[in-house]
Amino acid sequence: MKVSFYGHVRQYENIKAEIDANMQEVIMSGNFTLGPVGARFETQAAEYFGSKHAIGVGNGTDALWLSLMALGVGEGDEVITNANTFFATAEAIWIAGATAVLIDCDPKTKCIDPTLIEAAITPKTKAIMPVHLYGQCADMPAISKIAKANDLYVIEDNAQAIDGAGDTFKQGELSDVTCTSYIIQKNLGCFGDGGMVFTDCDKVNAEVRRLRNHGSTARNHHSYGFNSRLDDLQAGVLSAKMKHISAWTDQRIAWAKNYDKGLAGVKSFKLPYATPGYRHVFHLYVLETADEATRDAMVKFLQDAGIDAKTHYSIAIHKQAGFPWGKGCRIVGSLENAEHNAKTCVSLPLFPELKQEEADYVIAKCIEWDNAQA
Ligand SMILES: Cc1ncc(COP(=O)(O)O)c(C=O)c1O
């Protein structure tokens, strides 16, 4: 049996009429950028997220660095984040001209370890950028407390956790800005690239809107800016999909529970940790093996069996050859948990449209692997 990692086509088939209708509306309107469908989606997204503003941008990376720029964070400033994330988190800090200060993650949740933040703060520190990795929110109450005490901005990298929440807090509630990615692989994905900035701050809203559109506030008037708009076709796709996101998340959580139950007895690898009370949206269901060699062998075993297992992310940020050392990066403390995570992570296929026989097959193969390790 073949089990793919994503269910994009199945998802489209399930809501084809809704998506097609929105795309037709855009095509027939003749408005493809900053048009009415895009504006309507921004209103819908702000209502859904519970923020005063939602600004559509070209992708999740742009959402992050345009937010940093809008907050005035740039050259000479430092932004603290965790070393185990998708490259774009640190890349966005660097594009904004600031230095990414990398600290370790919590060994269980894999999100930034808030107890390590204070030691990384210097007079240059301007912001903390927690990543809600794999679909689980970082410890926002602890992060926000440190930010308030040290007069720092908090920007949530929510590319992987749309529709998630903490036990006592919602996303966006304890930060200045929340950024998301709508690339197709995400839980809410368009048909290409897309991103969004959520904020209650009027100044950030106005500034991101200006920056995303060639620095323009009125026709023919420009100051320094860029081109990073969410186009209306993508907004139409997302508008249709957003109506289903909560149901899709519930289905993801159900599949995660199904894996938890089926794999409860395994001995050679650990199952993902979900913080009690949090709405972990399982963007990724990530196992932890004993070491790198075992991980590579397990991924190969699953792939040979037709299961598209993957690794997220097998090279931590500070181990990336292409990162601009000296210019854009500083490490604080040991990054042993981030490095361990990079060496031991295995992601199993998990998406709302997964079928029971596929999930059963994945479980059976993981158990077969586990038995062979004894
Ligand atoms: C944690 C994280 N941050 C940022 C991004 C960047 O988003 P994009 O690819 O839309 O630029 C991604 C995903 O791609 C991500 O997973």
The ligand as a Tripos MOL2 file, in Angstrom:
@<TRIPOS>MOLECULE
LIG
   16    16     1     0     0
SMALL
NO_CHARGES

@<TRIPOS>ATOM
      1 C1          7.7710   27.4690   11.2330 C.3       1 LIG1
      2 C2          7.7230   28.1050    9.8820 C.ar      1 LIG1
      3 N1          7.9930   29.4070    9.7660 N.ar      1 LIG1
      4 C3          7.9390   30.0380    8.5930 C.ar      1 LIG1
      5 C4          7.6030   29.3650    7.4390 C.ar      1 LIG1
      6 C5          7.6590   30.1120    6.1500 C.3       1 LIG1
      7 O1          6.4950   30.0850    5.4270 O.3       1 LIG1
      8 P1          6.5440   30.2400    3.8150 P.3       1 LIG1
      9 O2          7.0930   28.9810    3.2540 O.co2     1 LIG1
     10 O3          5.1200   30.4870    3.4590 O.co2     1 LIG1
     11 O4          7.3970   31.4160    3.5150 O.co2     1 LIG1
     12 C6          7.2850   27.9940    7.5100 C.ar      1 LIG1
     13 C7          6.8530   27.1730    6.3590 C.2       1 LIG1
     14 O5          7.1340   27.1280    5.2720 O.2       1 LIG1
     15 C8          7.3590   27.3490    8.7590 C.ar      1 LIG1
     16 O6          7.0900   26.0360    8.8870 O.3       1 LIG1
@<TRIPOS>BOND
     1     1     2 1
     2     2     3 ar
     3     2    15 ar
     4     3     4 ar
     5     4     5 ar
     6     5     6 1
     7     5    12 ar
     8     6     7 1
     9     7     8 1
    10     8     9 2
    11     8    10 1
    12     8    11 1
    13    12    13 1
    14    12    15 ar
    15    13    14 2
    16    15    16 1
@<TRIPOS>SUBSTRUCTURE
     1 LIG1         1 GROUP 0 **** ****
